[in-house]
């Protein structure tokens, strides 16, 4: 049975028609940049996350970089983050001029609060936790650390649009947070897009300038170079905002299907592999389904031979990437263990329950007989 890791085709004819209708509306009104759909998307995102403000960005990368810049983070600052993440988490920090500092993770793949405490210094200005796969970090402990030491938290919530702890959504635990809406995400556009969320009005106003080359709008359209600080173009385009508005309608249904498939994996594999355990009252965002086994590599090879696509995350560790090899080294034992044991299984709304059962049963059969 073929089981693709992802399927990005738009195969639902009704949904395709709705998307094309959105596109036609944008083409008809002609406001391709900063059209009315952008404002509507930002209002709906702020309401969904439970914050006052949301600012659409051209990508999740721009969102995280702009979130950091909105706090004035730059040269001379240190920002503590995880090595077990996609490289953009770290690149965004480094691109501000700040120095990334790597703290080890827990067995759940998320940054370990106790490891953060060991990395604090007088230069530490912020913590960037990444909610790996949609599983939320220990935000209670992180918030306590931030409060005690006067630090900002910048959530890398790229993978956690549907994640919650009790009644609070990912992205609402921090000074400012960044989300990605690229085509692979649970809430996705049909190209690159992102959003930054915050409750701070001054940060919101700065973000609006950051995404528009650091400029201020002249209502009369005369002085386009009223630039308050150096920045680049990070604006979301109206077409992607329109597509995201349509996909927001389907978001809970998409999450429910992914949750259903994840429960199949939980039930059939829970006693034979490790997976991310939830916090009390947590709703996993279900971007990735990660398992851990010492037989990861031969298992992956076997699954490939029977038509099941999987993915290895995150190799090499971000701390081992070429630009960061000159930074002070840490042993990072848990991150290095996860690097060789973690495998991401297919998990997307176009999968059938039958496919998830097949994947789980093949994994169990292989692990029990090798």
N, C-alpha and C positions, 0 to 999 in steps of 0.2 A: 504493500500500500504506500503510495507516495504521500508524504506529509511535508509541505513546504514550510520553511521557518516563518515566512511572511508572504502575504499575497496583497499587493498594492493595487490590483485592478479594481475598477469600479464596475462591478458586475450586476448590481441591482439597478434595473432600468428606471424604476421610480426615483431612486436617489440620483442617478445620473441626470435625469430630466430636471430635478430640483436644482442641482448644481449648475447646469447649463442655463437655467432660468435666472439664477443669481448672476452669472456672468453676463447674460444679455442685459440685465438691468444696469450693471456697471458700465458696459459699453454704450448703453443708451444715454445715461446721464453724463458720461465722459469725465467724471472726477476720479481718474485713475490713481491719483495721489491725494491722500487725506480726504477721501470721500466720506459720505455719511455712514457707510458701513463700518468704517474704522471706529468712529465714536460709539456706535451701537455695540460693536464687539467689545470695546473696552468697558463699557457700562456693564455688560453681561458677565464679563470675566471678573470684574471687581465684586459683583453681587455673588457669583458662584464661590469665589475664594473667601468671601466674608471680610473684605477690606474696603477702604474708601476709594482707592485709586488703582487703575491699571493702565499701562502704557504699551501699546502694540509696538513690536520691534520686527526688524527684517529677518531675524533668526534667533534661536535659543542662545547662540554664541554671543550675538550682539546684546541680548537681554542680560546675560550674566555679566559681561564686561561693563555695560552701562550701569547695572545695579551697583557694582563695585565703585565705579567712577562717581556715582551720585553721592557716595559717602565721603568723597575726597581721598580715597585710598590711592597711594602712589609711592614714589621713591622714598626709601627709608622705613616703610611700613613692612610688617610681616603679617601674613594671613595663613592661618592654620587650616589645612584641608586634608582630604583623604588621598592616598595613592591608588586606591581601588576604584577608579572612575575612568570615563573617557577623557582624553587628554585636554579637551576644551575647558574643563573645570579649572585645570592648572594654568593653561595658556591665558585664560581670561585674567587671572590674578597677575601673572607675569607681565602681561601686556600693559597693565596700569603702571608698571615700574616697581610694584611691591614684590617681596620675596615670598614664594610659597614655602610653607613649612609642613612636612608630612607627619601626620599622626596615624598610628596603626588603627585597624578596624577590629570589630568583633566578629564572631563566627557568623553573624547575620549579614555580613558584608558591609555594614554601615560603620561610620567613624565612631571610635570608642571614646566616650567622655573622659575616662581616666587617662587615656593616652594623650588627650588634648592637654590636660593639666601639666603633663611632663614637658610639653613643648612651649609653654607660655614664656614670654620674655617682656622686657620693657618696650620692645618694638611691636608687640602683637597688637593689631588694631581690629581684627575681625576673625570670625570662624566661618568657613564655607562647608557645611555638611551637604552631602549629596544623598538623596533618598534612592538608594540603589534598587532598580527594578520596579520602583513604586512602593517599596517598604519604607515606612517613615523611620528616621533616626530617633534616638531618645531625646526628644525635644525638651522634655522637662529638665533633664540633667544639663543639656546644652544651654538652656535659658538661664539656669542657676549659675553656671560658669560665667556666662556673658554678663550677668548682673553683678556678680562678685568682683569681676576684674574690669568692668567698664568697657566691654567689647561689643561690637556689632555682630549680629548673625545675618548672613546672606545665604538664604536657602537656595541651593541648586535643586530646584523642584522639576527639572526637565522631564523626569520620568514619572511624576507623581500627581498628575492633574486630578486623578480620581482618588487619591489617598487621603485618609482622615485619621485623626486620633480623637476619639470621643466625638464631640460636635464640631471640632476645628479641622479645617482643610489644610493640606500641605500648602505652604506659601503664606500662611497667616501667623506663623510663629516667630517671624523675624522682622528686623528693621525694613528689609527689602528682600524680594524673592524673584527668581527668574524661572520661566517655563519655556519649553520648546514645543513647537507644533509642526515639526517636520513630518514628512509623509509616513514615517515609521511609528509615530507616537499614537497613543490611544485617542487623543484629540489631535487631528492632523489636518494640515492644509494639503495642497497639491503643488508644493514647492516649499521653500523655507519660510518660517514665521516663528515669532516668539512673543512673549509678553512679560513685563515687570509689574509686580504688585507691591503696594506699600500703603500704610496709613498716615504717612507723614506728608503734609502738603508741600513743604519746602523741597523735599526729595522729589515729589511728583513734578513740581515745576521745573526742577533741574533736569529730570529725565526727559521732559518734553523738549528741552533745548539740546540735550545730549544726542537725541535721535535726529536732530535737524542741524547738524554741523555747528552746534553751540550758539545758534542764532535766536534772536527774538523776532516774532512776527510784527510787521508794521501793518496795521489795519488798512492803511491807504496804499500799501504795496509799493512804496517808494524806496525804502532803505533796506534792501535785502541782505546787506552785509553788516547788520547790527549783531556782531559776534561777541559774546561775553567770555568765551573760553574755547580752546581748540577741541574740536570733536569731528567726527565723520558722519556720513549719512547712514543711519540705522533705522530708517522709517519702514514700517510695514506698508505694503501696498494695498490698495482698496480691494483688488481681486481676491487676495488671500484672506482678507478680513471677511469678505462676503462668503467665501467657501467655508470658513471656520464658523460663521453664524449658522450655516446649514448643518454642519457636522455637530455643533453643540446640541441640536435637537435630538440627535441619535446617541449622544455620549453615554447616557445611563444604560441604554440597551446594549451598547458595545461593551461597557464594563461588565454588565451582568453575564453576557456570554463568556467573556474571558474568565470571570469568577467561576462559572459553571465548569469550564474546562480545568481550571486550577484545582477545583475540588476533586475532580477525577484523579489528577496526579497525586493530590494529598492522600486520598483514600487508598490508592493502589501502590504507592511508593513510600508512604510515611515510615514504614518500619525497616526500609532497606537503604535509603539515602537520607542525607540531611537536606533540609530546605529552610528557607527563612521563616522563623517563628514570629508570630504576630505579638505586638504589645496588647495588653488588655484594652478592649474597646477600639482596636485598630481596624480600619478597612484598608486592605492592601490595594495599591493603585493598579496592579496587574498589568504593568508594562512588560515585565519579564517574569518567567518562571525559572528559577535557578535551583539546580541540585548540586550536591557535593558528594563526590565519591573518589576514592583512591584509584579507581579503575577508569578515570575520566577519559584518557586518551584512547585506550582500546575500545571502550564503550562507544565513543564518538565514531571511531572507524567502523565499528559494526553497524551502527545506526545508518551511517552513510551508505553502506552496501545494500540496505533494505529500503532505501528511499526516504529516510527521515533526515531532514536538515536540522542541524543544531549550530550553535555559535559559542565560541570561547570568549569570555570577558575576564579581565581587561588586560591584554598581553601586548607588550610588557607592562609592568606597573608604571603608572605615570611618573613616579619618582625615578624610574630607570630610563626614561626617554632621553635622547641625546641632549636636549637643551638644559636638563636638570641634573646631569651627572656631576656637575661641579659643586652642587649643594652639599652641605653636611649630611653624611650618611646615617641612616637609622636601620636597625635590624628588621623592623616591620614583620615579625614572624607570622602573624595571622594572615596578613595580606599575601605573603609569599606562599603560605599553605593554600589559601583560596585560589591563587593564580594557577595552581596545577590540579586542583580538584573540582573547580566549578564549571558547570556546563549549563547553558541556556537552552531550554526546550522550546519547541514550537508552541506559541500561545497567541492566537489571533481570532477575531470574531468570525472569520470565514471557515475555520476548522469545524469539523463535526465532533460530537461526543464520541462517535465510533473511532475517529482518528486519534483522539486523545487516549482512549482505552487501548488502542493498538500500540501507541508509543509507550505507554506505561507498562503494558504486559511484555513488550519486547525488552524493555530495560530490566524489568524484574527477572525475566527468563535468562537474560545474559548474565546478570550479576549473581544469580543463584547457581549458575552452572559453569562459572569460570573461576 
